[in-house]
Amino acid sequence: MKSYWLGVPVLAIALAACGGGTSPPVPDVMIPATTKVADTATRTALSAFDPKTGTMLFSSSTPVLQTLAINDVLSGDRSPAAPDGFLRRVVAIR
């Protein structure tokens, strides 16, 4: 039992020595004005999403979709068609 208690201070000193570094600076994040956030209606209208190609198929139009243009960014939270959410640049609208 005595040897167990001797290991605790050694472990505490080792852990304290590991945490003395400084973190690199975090760059500023810029969200362009062309970024559109999918609302509930837009996420519901998303019927298919291929994360490999970025192709998105919507079952109906929404006000958010009507404002999209080439090179805009569309961001959305999780939905049945995109369980991990999405963040995509618009390259074509058909």
C-alpha positions as CSV (number, residue, x, y, z in Angstrom):
1,M,0.0,0.0,0.0
2,K,2.9,2.3,0.8
3,S,4.3,2.1,-2.8
4,Y,0.9,3.1,-4.3
5,W,0.9,6.4,-2.4
6,L,4.5,7.2,-3.5
7,G,3.4,6.9,-7.2
8,V,0.7,9.6,-6.8
9,P,3.1,12.6,-6.3
10,V,5.4,11.3,-9.1
11,L,2.4,11.2,-11.5
12,A,1.2,14.7,-10.4
13,I,4.7,16.1,-11.1
14,A,4.8,14.4,-14.5
15,L,1.4,15.7,-15.5
16,A,2.3,19.3,-14.4
17,A,5.4,19.2,-16.5
18,C,3.4,18.4,-19.6
19,G,1.1,21.3,-19.5
20,G,3.5,24.2,-19.5
21,G,3.5,25.0,-23.3
22,T,1.6,27.8,-25.0
23,S,-1.0,27.4,-27.7
24,P,-0.4,28.8,-31.2
25,P,-2.5,31.8,-32.1
26,V,-6.0,31.0,-33.5
27,P,-6.6,32.8,-36.9
28,D,-9.7,35.0,-37.2
29,V,-12.6,33.3,-38.9
30,M,-14.3,35.2,-41.6
31,I,-17.8,34.2,-42.7
32,P,-18.5,35.8,-46.1
33,A,-21.8,37.7,-46.6
34,T,-22.6,35.2,-49.4
35,T,-23.1,32.5,-46.7
36,K,-26.7,31.4,-46.4
37,V,-27.9,29.3,-43.5
38,A,-30.6,26.7,-44.2
39,D,-33.7,27.2,-42.1
40,T,-36.0,24.4,-41.0
41,A,-38.0,24.5,-44.2
42,T,-34.9,24.2,-46.3
43,R,-33.5,21.3,-44.3
44,T,-36.9,19.6,-44.5
45,A,-36.9,20.1,-48.3
46,L,-33.5,18.5,-48.7
47,S,-34.4,15.0,-49.9
48,A,-31.0,13.7,-51.0
49,F,-27.4,14.7,-50.2
50,D,-24.2,13.1,-51.5
51,P,-21.3,14.2,-49.2
52,K,-18.7,12.9,-51.6
53,T,-19.8,15.0,-54.6
54,G,-21.7,17.7,-52.7
55,T,-24.8,17.2,-54.8
56,M,-28.0,18.2,-53.0
57,L,-31.6,17.5,-54.2
58,F,-34.5,19.5,-52.8
59,S,-38.1,18.4,-53.0
60,S,-39.4,22.0,-53.1
61,S,-38.1,25.6,-53.2
62,T,-37.7,27.8,-50.1
63,P,-36.9,31.5,-49.7
64,V,-33.3,30.5,-48.8
65,L,-32.9,28.5,-51.9
66,Q,-34.4,31.2,-54.1
67,T,-31.6,33.6,-53.0
68,L,-28.7,31.2,-53.8
69,A,-26.2,32.1,-56.5
70,I,-23.1,30.5,-57.8
71,N,-20.2,30.8,-55.3
72,D,-22.5,31.3,-52.4
73,V,-22.0,29.0,-49.4
74,L,-24.9,27.0,-48.0
75,S,-24.7,25.8,-44.4
76,G,-27.2,23.6,-42.6
77,D,-27.6,21.7,-39.4
78,R,-28.4,18.0,-39.3
79,S,-31.4,16.7,-41.2
80,P,-32.7,13.3,-42.3
81,A,-30.9,13.6,-45.6
82,A,-27.7,15.1,-44.1
83,P,-27.2,13.5,-40.6
84,D,-23.9,15.3,-40.1
85,G,-25.1,18.7,-41.5
86,F,-23.5,20.4,-44.4
87,L,-21.3,23.3,-45.5
88,R,-21.1,23.6,-49.3
89,R,-20.1,26.2,-51.9
90,V,-22.7,26.4,-54.7
91,V,-21.1,25.5,-58.0
92,A,-24.2,24.9,-60.1
93,I,-28.0,25.3,-59.8
94,R,-30.3,23.1,-61.8
